[in-house]
């Protein structure tokens, strides 16, 4: 399972996921696998919370992650982070997804 964000970074920069994985593992052996395991753990935690009756999800320090979009949860999901991070992420998603003005709101 590849990290969606790493795949997206590879697409944006023309690197490709294998090179990104190698760069992470060169920096610290096992880092890429740890990131993938953490992502899977948190995704499963969110899905399990929804199944057990959770009414909403709040992701603190969401950063540039795509969990809200990737999981497609049926409960309201809110991302909390610094304003600059939200602005950059929103602009990138609007560009990548080619959103209409109506969809942007």
N, C-alpha and C positions, 0 to 999 in steps of 0.2 A: 504494500500500500504506500503510495507516494503522498507526501504532503502537498495539498492543493496549492498553498502559498509558494512552495519551492517550485512547483511546476509552472505557476504563473510567472514567477521571477525569471525562470528559464525562458519562457515564451517572450517576455518583455525584452530581455537582453540578448536573446539568441544563443544562450548557453546550452540549454538542455538539462534535464534533471540529473543524468549520470554525472556530469561535471560538477553540479552543485553538491551532490552527495559526496563526491570525492573531496571537494574543498572543505566541507564540514568535517569529514573523517580525518583529513590531513591536519586540521586544526586540533581536533580532539577525537581520537579513535572511539567509535561508538556513538558519537554525538547525533548523527543523522537518525540512527535507530532509536535513540532516546526521544528525539523529537516526534518521530512517528508513533511510538508507544504512548507518549503523553497526549498526543492528538487523539488517538483512538480511545484512550481512557476517558478523556473529557467528553468526547462525542457520545460514548456509551452512557456516561453519567447523565448527560442532558436528555438523551432518549428515554432512559429509565425513569428520570424525574417526570417527564411528560406522561409516560405510561402509568405511573403511580398516582396521577391526579394533580400534579403541579399546575398551577393556574397561569404562571408567567415565568420567564427566564430573564435574569439580569446578568450580563457578562461584564464584569469589572476589568478594566485594563484590556479591552478587546484588541487594541492595536490594529494591525492590518489583517488580522485573521478573518476568515470567511465562514465561520461556524454558523452564523445566522442564516446565511444563504445556502450553504451546503446541506444542512440537516433537514430543511423544509419542515420544521415543526409547525404544528397547528395552533400552538399557544403564542400569545404575544411575546416577542423577544426584543430586549433592549440592550444596546451596547453602550457602555460608559467608558470614556477615555478623554484625553486632553483634546481641546477644541481643534488645535492644529492637525492632530492625527485624524480626527473625524473629517476635516475639510479635505485633506489629501486623499483619504480613502474614498470618500464620496465622489470626488472628481474622477478618480481612477475607475471606479465602478460604473459611473455614468458613461464614461468614454468606452470602456470595454463592452458594456452591455447595450450600448447605443440606445439609451433610454429616451423616451419622449418627455416633453415637459410635464405632462400629466403623471407619468410614472415616477418622475423625480420627486414628487411631493409626498 
